[in-house]
Amino acid sequence: MVRASSAPHPLQPRSLDDDEREEPPLDPAVERIRQRLKRLIIISSATLLVGLIAVLAAVIYKIGPGQDKASLAASAGEATIAGALPAGAKLLSTALDGRLLALTFESDGVVRIAIVDLATNKVLRRAVLSGALLPATP
């Protein structure tokens, strides 16, 4: 005679209900730690996801269309900037930053700077460098 047992045969697949019934409930202290760990994992995963979205948004913003400060529009001819340098001035250096051009020049023994907007070809600002030493001429 075959006895019926509640345990499944070793070759039969076990259901999830069988696994859940076999485990005793967790100690309340361990359950609190498990819940805390679960919350921590959810928070860290959300933080990671927000960080990835922010990085992707920054990359898309940088490569997307728009006004790029560091690039100048191509033009077919020369631009004439009237009044940037006074007559007889000696150009000492230049610096280009996107759309702005800084001209450092010496005029009447004084070092001056003129800031030019290359989009409009107008002098935006002039400055005098007081106490600036002129470069030695050979």
Secondary structure, DSSP 4 states (H G I P E B T S, - for coil): -PPP-SSPPTTSPPPHHHHHHHSPPPPHHHHHHHHHHHHHHHHHHHHHHHHHHHHHHHHHHHHSSS--TT-PPP-SS----TTSS-TT-EEEEEEEETTEEEEEEEETTEEEEEEEETTTTEEEEEEEETTPPPPPP-
